Amino acid sequence: MNFTSIIYLPSRNYPIPADGIVQELSLIGTLIIPDLEKLYRYDLWFDDGHLNSRGAVVLSEDLESRIKN
């Protein structure tokens, strides 16, 4: 039984990883990709690589139910 979770945390407006990387990471554990449509809103980012405090809340709320289980 594998309990490893890998959370993909993007930079603003970067695409999800290529299929090959997604497949490799999925072999290690459960790959969790946040709802990027919610997360890519400009107002949630301090700069291209860092969420602001509101962005952190949106990410946390999105991931909460997936990580709990």
Phi, psi and omega in degrees: 000128183256121181253011181282130174242136178242121181257122177277118178248110186278165162272164185298127177066016173277145179288164173296160181301157177301155183308319181299320179291318178300316180296317180297313180296325180293337176288333181280323182185195180279119179272125180246120177246120180299165176291096187292334177299320176290319191280337184278005177299132184304322185288355181263002186242136173284316173209187185297340184246358186224127173291151170272184185296322177294320178298322178296322178294315180300315178297313181300316180294323179293321184274341186309307185289330180287326183277328181306317184284000000 
